[in-house]
């Protein structure tokens, strides 16, 4: 048996903002559902509402942060390319 390994495939690129928006929308839907049925939720399980609020807040933060991160990475790649040309 040979130990020859195939090279790893290239990483897939995704639309980060779309992914973040969809996850944030999921948290928003979950929050709405939980708020509608909150009287039916036992008091010991109402922490799920705050979990959804936290997920929604982090999602909004992500929607604001992802474009900034992408711009920063593009600037860094441009600087590296310019430094390699010199």
Backbone torsions as a table, in degrees:
resi	resn	phi	psi	omega
1	UNK	NA	131.4	-177.3
2	UNK	-89.6	153.9	179.1
3	UNK	-99.7	21.9	-179.5
4	UNK	-75.3	126.6	179.8
5	UNK	-110.1	144.9	174.9
6	UNK	-78.6	149.2	178.8
7	UNK	-65.8	150.5	179.3
8	UNK	-67.2	142.3	178.2
9	UNK	-69.8	157.1	178.5
10	UNK	-66.6	145.4	179.1
11	UNK	-65.4	147.0	178.6
12	UNK	-82.8	140.4	175.5
13	UNK	-93.2	137.7	179.2
14	UNK	-124.7	160.0	173.6
15	UNK	-81.4	95.4	-173.5
16	UNK	-60.0	-37.6	-179.5
17	UNK	-68.4	-37.4	178.5
18	UNK	-66.2	-43.7	178.7
19	UNK	-61.2	-46.5	179.5
20	UNK	-63.0	-40.7	179.7
21	UNK	-65.2	-40.2	-179.4
22	UNK	-66.9	-41.4	178.5
23	UNK	-66.3	-41.2	177.8
24	UNK	-62.8	-41.0	177.2
25	UNK	-62.8	-38.0	176.9
26	UNK	-61.6	-42.6	177.3
27	UNK	-64.9	-38.7	179.5
28	UNK	-64.9	-42.7	178.6
29	UNK	-63.6	-44.3	178.9
30	UNK	-61.2	-40.8	179.0
31	UNK	-63.4	-44.1	179.7
32	UNK	-61.2	-45.3	179.4
33	UNK	-60.7	-45.8	-178.9
34	UNK	-66.2	-35.7	177.8
35	UNK	-69.0	-33.3	178.2
36	UNK	-67.4	-39.3	-176.3
37	UNK	-102.9	17.8	-173.3
38	UNK	-58.8	-29.9	179.7
39	UNK	-71.7	-21.5	178.5
40	UNK	-88.9	-10.1	-178.8
41	UNK	-85.9	129.8	176.7
42	UNK	-60.3	150.0	-177.8
43	UNK	-57.4	-32.2	-178.8
44	UNK	-73.0	-13.7	-179.0
45	UNK	-110.7	8.7	-178.9
46	UNK	-75.1	-5.9	176.3
47	UNK	-64.9	-18.6	177.2
48	UNK	-61.9	-32.7	178.1
49	UNK	-61.5	-44.8	-179.8
50	UNK	-70.6	-27.9	174.3
51	UNK	-63.9	-43.0	178.1
52	UNK	-66.0	-39.7	178.0
53	UNK	-62.2	-42.9	178.7
54	UNK	-64.8	-44.5	178.0
55	UNK	-60.8	-41.1	178.1
56	UNK	-64.8	-44.1	178.5
57	UNK	-62.6	-43.7	178.4
58	UNK	-67.1	-34.1	177.0
59	UNK	-64.6	-43.1	177.3
60	UNK	-63.5	-41.8	175.6
61	UNK	-58.6	-44.2	179.2
62	UNK	-62.0	-39.7	178.6
63	UNK	-63.3	-32.1	177.7
64	UNK	-81.5	-31.3	-173.2
65	UNK	-85.5	-36.6	-174.2
66	UNK	-57.7	-47.3	178.9
67	UNK	-61.2	-37.6	178.4
68	UNK	-64.8	-41.7	178.1
69	UNK	-62.5	-43.9	179.5
70	UNK	-62.6	-43.9	178.3
71	UNK	-61.9	-40.8	179.4
72	UNK	-63.6	-42.7	178.4
73	UNK	-65.6	-37.9	178.2
74	UNK	-65.1	-42.1	178.0
75	UNK	-62.7	-42.6	-179.8
76	UNK	-64.6	-40.6	179.1
77	UNK	-65.7	-39.1	178.2
78	UNK	-64.0	-42.5	178.5
79	UNK	-64.0	-40.7	177.6
80	UNK	-63.0	-42.4	179.6
81	UNK	-63.4	-41.1	177.9
82	UNK	-65.8	-38.5	179.6
83	UNK	-68.6	-34.0	178.9
84	UNK	-70.9	-27.9	-179.5
85	UNK	-75.2	-22.3	-177.6
86	UNK	-79.3	NA	NA
